[in-house]
């Protein structure tokens, strides 16, 4: 959706690449604060999290 590589995503989120990689591969679960950072970074980039009958995400407008 945003075409972020791991390095860029980790930098934008403010976590180590290893932390993000372990979460993505299911090797660990993020703590609540990390989830909040991830959500905030994606929302800042224009992603909307939908929480209704059919939860999901959509790109409102790509931001740099």
N, CA, C and O atoms as a GROMACS GRO file, in nm:
protein
  256
    1UNK      N    1   0.083  -0.118   0.000
    1UNK     CA    2   0.000   0.000   0.000
    1UNK      C    3   0.088   0.126   0.000
    1UNK      O    4   0.069   0.216  -0.081
    2UNK      N    5   0.184   0.129   0.092
    2UNK     CA    6   0.274   0.244   0.097
    2UNK      C    7   0.410   0.215   0.035
    2UNK      O    8   0.489   0.307   0.010
    3UNK      N    9   0.438   0.088   0.009
    3UNK     CA   10   0.563   0.046  -0.053
    3UNK      C   11   0.685   0.082   0.031
    3UNK      O   12   0.790   0.116  -0.023
    4UNK      N   13   0.672   0.075   0.164
    4UNK     CA   14   0.784   0.100   0.253
    4UNK      C   15   0.867  -0.026   0.267
    4UNK      O   16   0.812  -0.135   0.285
    5UNK      N   17   0.996  -0.014   0.258
    5UNK     CA   18   1.085  -0.124   0.291
    5UNK      C   19   1.099  -0.127   0.444
    5UNK      O   20   1.063  -0.030   0.511
    6UNK      N   21   1.149  -0.235   0.496
    6UNK     CA   22   1.160  -0.253   0.640
    6UNK      C   23   1.236  -0.139   0.706
    6UNK      O   24   1.194  -0.087   0.809
    7UNK      N   25   1.348  -0.100   0.648
    7UNK     CA   26   1.430   0.008   0.705
    7UNK      C   27   1.351   0.138   0.715
    7UNK      O   28   1.354   0.205   0.817
    8UNK      N   29   1.281   0.172   0.608
    8UNK     CA   30   1.204   0.296   0.608
    8UNK      C   31   1.089   0.289   0.706
    8UNK      O   32   1.064   0.386   0.779
    9UNK      N   33   1.017   0.178   0.710
    9UNK     CA   34   0.906   0.163   0.803
    9UNK      C   35   0.954   0.175   0.947
    9UNK      O   36   0.894   0.245   1.027
   10UNK      N   37   1.063   0.107   0.980
   10UNK     CA   38   1.117   0.112   1.116
   10UNK      C   39   1.156   0.255   1.153
   10UNK      O   40   1.131   0.299   1.265
   11UNK      N   41   1.218   0.326   1.060
   11UNK     CA   42   1.258   0.464   1.086
   11UNK      C   43   1.136   0.553   1.108
   11UNK      O   44   1.134   0.633   1.202
   12UNK      N   45   1.036   0.540   1.024
   12UNK     CA   46   0.915   0.622   1.037
   12UNK      C   47   0.838   0.590   1.165
   12UNK      O   48   0.779   0.678   1.227
   13UNK      N   49   0.840   0.463   1.205
   13UNK     CA   50   0.769   0.421   1.325
   13UNK      C   51   0.847   0.458   1.450
   13UNK      O   52   0.789   0.489   1.554
   14UNK      N   53   0.980   0.454   1.440
   14UNK     CA   54   1.064   0.485   1.555
   14UNK      C   55   1.102   0.363   1.636
   14UNK      O   56   1.120   0.371   1.758
   15UNK      N   57   1.115   0.249   1.568
   15UNK     CA   58   1.158   0.126   1.634
   15UNK      C   59   1.274   0.066   1.556
   15UNK      O   60   1.300   0.105   1.442
   16UNK      N   61   1.344  -0.028   1.619
   16UNK     CA   62   1.453  -0.096   1.551
   16UNK      C   63   1.399  -0.186   1.441
   16UNK      O   64   1.289  -0.240   1.452
   17UNK      N   65   1.476  -0.203   1.335
   17UNK     CA   66   1.435  -0.292   1.226
   17UNK      C   67   1.409  -0.432   1.278
   17UNK      O   68   1.313  -0.497   1.237
   18UNK      N   69   1.493  -0.478   1.368
   18UNK     CA   70   1.478  -0.612   1.424
   18UNK      C   71   1.345  -0.626   1.497
   18UNK      O   72   1.279  -0.729   1.487
   19UNK      N   73   1.306  -0.524   1.570
   19UNK     CA   74   1.178  -0.526   1.642
   19UNK      C   75   1.063  -0.543   1.545
   19UNK      O   76   0.976  -0.628   1.565
   20UNK      N   77   1.064  -0.464   1.440
   20UNK     CA   78   0.957  -0.470   1.341
   20UNK      C   79   0.959  -0.603   1.266
   20UNK      O   80   0.853  -0.661   1.239
   21UNK      N   81   1.077  -0.650   1.232
   21UNK     CA   82   1.089  -0.776   1.161
   21UNK      C   83   1.036  -0.893   1.245
   21UNK      O   84   0.965  -0.979   1.193
   22UNK      N   85   1.069  -0.896   1.373
   22UNK     CA   86   1.022  -1.003   1.461
   22UNK      C   87   0.870  -1.000   1.473
   22UNK      O   88   0.807  -1.106   1.481
   23UNK      N   89   0.811  -0.882   1.475
   23UNK     CA   90   0.666  -0.869   1.480
   23UNK      C   91   0.604  -0.919   1.350
   23UNK      O   92   0.507  -0.995   1.353
   24UNK      N   93   0.659  -0.876   1.237
   24UNK     CA   94   0.604  -0.915   1.106
   24UNK      C   95   0.612  -1.066   1.081
   24UNK      O   96   0.524  -1.122   1.016
   25UNK      N   97   0.716  -1.130   1.132
   25UNK     CA   98   0.734  -1.273   1.108
   25UNK      C   99   0.669  -1.360   1.216
   25UNK      O  100   0.677  -1.482   1.211
   26UNK      N  101   0.606  -1.296   1.314
   26UNK     CA  102   0.538  -1.370   1.419
   26UNK      C  103   0.630  -1.426   1.526
   26UNK      O  104   0.588  -1.509   1.607
   27UNK      N  105   0.754  -1.382   1.529
   27UNK     CA  106   0.849  -1.429   1.631
   27UNK      C  107   0.825  -1.364   1.766
   27UNK      O  108   0.867  -1.418   1.869
   28UNK      N  109   0.758  -1.251   1.767
   28UNK     CA  110   0.724  -1.184   1.892
   28UNK      C  111   0.600  -1.099   1.870
   28UNK      O  112   0.558  -1.074   1.757
   29UNK      N  113   0.543  -1.057   1.981
   29UNK     CA  114   0.426  -0.969   1.975
   29UNK      C  115   0.467  -0.832   2.027
   29UNK      O  116   0.539  -0.823   2.126
   30UNK      N  117   0.422  -0.727   1.963
   30UNK     CA  118   0.462  -0.593   2.009
   30UNK      C  119   0.388  -0.554   2.136
   30UNK      O  120   0.275  -0.597   2.160
   31UNK      N  121   0.453  -0.474   2.217
   31UNK     CA  122   0.387  -0.419   2.335
   31UNK      C  123   0.290  -0.310   2.289
   31UNK      O  124   0.300  -0.261   2.177
   32UNK      N  125   0.198  -0.274   2.375
   32UNK     CA  126   0.093  -0.178   2.340
   32UNK      C  127   0.150  -0.047   2.284
   32UNK      O  128   0.096   0.009   2.189
   33UNK      N  129   0.258   0.002   2.343
   33UNK     CA  130   0.318   0.127   2.297
   33UNK      C  131   0.370   0.116   2.154
   33UNK      O  132   0.360   0.212   2.077
   34UNK      N  133   0.424   0.000   2.119
   34UNK     CA  134   0.474  -0.020   1.983
   34UNK      C  135   0.359  -0.024   1.884
   34UNK      O  136   0.371   0.031   1.774
   35UNK      N  137   0.250  -0.086   1.921
   35UNK     CA  138   0.132  -0.089   1.833
   35UNK      C  139   0.083   0.054   1.808
   35UNK      O  140   0.048   0.088   1.695
   36UNK      N  141   0.082   0.136   1.912
   36UNK     CA  142   0.039   0.275   1.897
   36UNK      C  143   0.132   0.351   1.803
   36UNK      O  144   0.086   0.432   1.722
   37UNK      N  145   0.263   0.326   1.812
   37UNK     CA  146   0.360   0.391   1.723
   37UNK      C  147   0.338   0.349   1.578
   37UNK      O  148   0.342   0.432   1.487
   38UNK      N  149   0.315   0.220   1.558
   38UNK     CA  150   0.291   0.168   1.423
   38UNK      C  151   0.167   0.233   1.363
   38UNK      O  152   0.170   0.280   1.250
   39UNK      N  153   0.059   0.234   1.440
   39UNK     CA  154  -0.067   0.292   1.392
   39UNK      C  155  -0.050   0.440   1.360
   39UNK      O  156  -0.096   0.487   1.256
   40UNK      N  157   0.017   0.513   1.447
   40UNK     CA  158   0.037   0.657   1.426
   40UNK      C  159   0.119   0.684   1.299
   40UNK      O  160   0.088   0.777   1.224
   41UNK      N  161   0.222   0.604   1.276
   41UNK     CA  162   0.306   0.624   1.157
   41UNK      C  163   0.227   0.599   1.028
   41UNK      O  164   0.239   0.674   0.932
   42UNK      N  165   0.147   0.494   1.029
   42UNK     CA  166   0.066   0.465   0.910
   42UNK      C  167  -0.043   0.570   0.889
   42UNK      O  168  -0.071   0.608   0.775
   43UNK      N  169  -0.104   0.615   0.996
   43UNK     CA  170  -0.206   0.720   0.982
   43UNK      C  171  -0.143   0.850   0.931
   43UNK      O  172  -0.203   0.920   0.850
   44UNK      N  173  -0.024   0.882   0.979
   44UNK     CA  174   0.046   1.003   0.932
   44UNK      C  175   0.077   0.995   0.783
   44UNK      O  176   0.089   1.097   0.715
   45UNK      N  177   0.090   0.872   0.732
   45UNK     CA  178   0.119   0.852   0.589
   45UNK      C  179  -0.008   0.844   0.504
   45UNK      O  180   0.000   0.828   0.383
   46UNK      N  181  -0.125   0.857   0.568
   46UNK     CA  182  -0.249   0.859   0.492
   46UNK      C  183  -0.331   0.733   0.497
   46UNK      O  184  -0.429   0.720   0.423
   47UNK      N  185  -0.295   0.638   0.583
   47UNK     CA  186  -0.372   0.515   0.595
   47UNK      C  187  -0.481   0.534   0.700
   47UNK      O  188  -0.457   0.588   0.808
   48UNK      N  189  -0.602   0.489   0.667
   48UNK     CA  190  -0.713   0.496   0.761
   48UNK      C  191  -0.746   0.354   0.807
   48UNK      O  192  -0.763   0.263   0.726
   49UNK      N  193  -0.754   0.336   0.938
   49UNK     CA  194  -0.792   0.207   0.995
   49UNK      C  195  -0.943   0.208   1.012
   49UNK      O  196  -0.999   0.298   1.075
   50UNK      N  197  -1.009   0.107   0.957
   50UNK     CA  198  -1.154   0.099   0.958
   50UNK      C  199  -1.195  -0.004   1.063
   50UNK      O  200  -1.149  -0.118   1.060
   51UNK      N  201  -1.279   0.037   1.154
   51UNK     CA  202  -1.323  -0.052   1.261
   51UNK      C  203  -1.475  -0.054   1.263
   51UNK      O  204  -1.538   0.010   1.347
   52UNK      N  205  -1.531  -0.129   1.171
   52UNK     CA  206  -1.677  -0.142   1.166
   52UNK      C  207  -1.712  -0.288   1.142
   52UNK      O  208  -1.639  -0.376   1.186
   53UNK      N  209  -1.820  -0.315   1.074
   53UNK     CA  210  -1.862  -0.453   1.049
   53UNK      C  211  -1.756  -0.531   0.972
   53UNK      O  212  -1.744  -0.653   0.988
   54UNK      N  213  -1.680  -0.462   0.887
   54UNK     CA  214  -1.571  -0.525   0.811
   54UNK      C  215  -1.444  -0.445   0.836
   54UNK      O  216  -1.410  -0.357   0.758
   55UNK      N  217  -1.371  -0.476   0.945
   55UNK     CA  218  -1.248  -0.401   0.976
   55UNK      C  219  -1.145  -0.414   0.865
   55UNK      O  220  -1.140  -0.515   0.794
   56UNK      N  221  -1.064  -0.314   0.851
   56UNK     CA  222  -0.960  -0.315   0.750
   56UNK      C  223  -0.886  -0.184   0.746
   56UNK      O  224  -0.890  -0.106   0.840
   57UNK      N  225  -0.818  -0.160   0.636
   57UNK     CA  226  -0.746  -0.035   0.614
   57UNK      C  227  -0.771   0.013   0.472
   57UNK      O  228  -0.806  -0.064   0.384
   58UNK      N  229  -0.753   0.142   0.454
   58UNK     CA  230  -0.759   0.197   0.318
   58UNK      C  231  -0.667   0.318   0.313
   58UNK      O  232  -0.644   0.384   0.414
   59UNK      N  233  -0.618   0.346   0.197
   59UNK     CA  234  -0.530   0.460   0.176
   59UNK      C  235  -0.615   0.578   0.137
   59UNK      O  236  -0.676   0.579   0.031
   60UNK      N  237  -0.619   0.677   0.224
   60UNK     CA  238  -0.696   0.797   0.193
   60UNK      C  239  -0.622   0.882   0.091
   60UNK      O  240  -0.677   0.918  -0.014
   61UNK      N  241  -0.497   0.912   0.122
   61UNK     CA  242  -0.414   0.990   0.030
   61UNK      C  243  -0.270   0.969   0.072
   61UNK      O  244  -0.234   0.994   0.187
   62UNK      N  245  -0.189   0.922  -0.019
   62UNK     CA  246  -0.049   0.897   0.012
   62UNK      C  247   0.021   1.027   0.046
   62UNK      O  248   0.011   1.126  -0.027
   63UNK      N  249   0.091   1.026   0.157
   63UNK     CA  250   0.169   1.142   0.199
   63UNK      C  251   0.315   1.102   0.199
   63UNK      O  252   0.347   0.984   0.220
   64UNK      N  253   0.403   1.195   0.176
   64UNK     CA  254   0.546   1.160   0.172
   64UNK      C  255   0.606   1.147   0.309
   64UNK      O  256   0.725   1.118   0.322
   0.00000   0.00000   0.00000
